[in-house]
Structures are given as C-alpha cells and as structure tokens.
C-alpha cells in the first residue's frame, strides 16, 4: 500500500477557500442584479406622468325592459316591442363604454358626471354623453385606442345590427371601425336577461397618453 502523501488542509487554508468562494458567489449575484436593473430601466414607464402611458378600464351597465319606449343600442334605434328604462335614452351599450373610458382615465363613472337627477340629461341621446366623455378624458391627454364590448340579451337579435353600431360609435369616438368590437350573446335563459326582463352590457377600453 502506498502511503497517503495528501497534506491535511489547515483551518487557515479552509477559511481562505471559503472566503474566495463566497466572494465569487457575491460577484455573480451582484452582476446578475446589475444586469436585471439595467434591463428594467430600459422598459418604458407606464401610467400618468410618463411618455408612454396606457390604461385599461372596464364598464358595466344594465337596464330593464318596459313598454312604450324606443330601444336604442350602440347609438342606433332598433325595432323592438319594448325599450329600455332609464333617465336618458337608456343605451346600455354606450353607458358601459362610457364607464370603461372614465374608469381607465381614473375619472369616476357616468353617474358621477351625468347624474340621473339632472334635467339636462333627461331623455338625452347617449351619443352626446359619449362625446362628452371623449372630451373629458381628452382634457387629461388621453385618447381612445380600442373598445371591446359585449351585449347580453335574449331578444331582439342583435348580430344584424353590429356593423351599424360599430360605424356609429367609431364616428362619435373619432376612431376606426376596426378599433370597435361589439359582440352579442345570451345568458342561456338564465337570470333577468334570460327571463327577458332587461339587457346588460360589458365593455373594456384601452386608452393612451399623447402620441403613445
């Protein structure tokens, strides 16, 4: 058997080795953190006060059916034996879009700006309210990028009216029809819409600051 000529490692040498390994790990971590910091600083800052501001907002509205009123939806009149009850013309789709836009701009909701106790909004055309909302968010430097909305109703059939609604809303908001998405669906006979007691609408809006 050959003698073991390996020299035992002293406590001092072991300590130096641990110190070198620790320094190497620290340098690797520091380099990684520095690279991550540089990467993050290269990303655009989003929100108000930055040059690349974008915001998303969501809106929801509901109105019940009543006899003796016209049905206005998406800015157009649709033939139906009932209309929606409301202080204005009760355009549930436009109201949802207004709330989405105001929410994205952090400017409260449609009821805050146009209360249902105000005489000037009694039976008003909701397209007028939408245009005022566009002006309100525009005063803070926001512009509409796109709208995605869904209307829930058992009747009347809305799909044939979608192109006309898109054209109308795009004109009011000053954007392309390609930037206005409107979908129609039912609730499979569930809930108040399923019982044909009313109609609801959901909307999501993307807005941007300045020339973003």
Secondary structure by P-SEA (a helix, b strand, c coil): ccccccccccaaaaaaaaaaaaaaaaaaaaaaaaaaaaaaaacccccccccbbbbbbbbbbbbbbbccbbbbccccccccccccccccccaaaaaaaaaaaaaaaccccccccccccccccccccaaaaaaaaaaaaaaaccccccccccccccccccccaaaaaaaaaaaaaccccccbbbbbbbcccccccccccbbbbbbbbbbbcccc
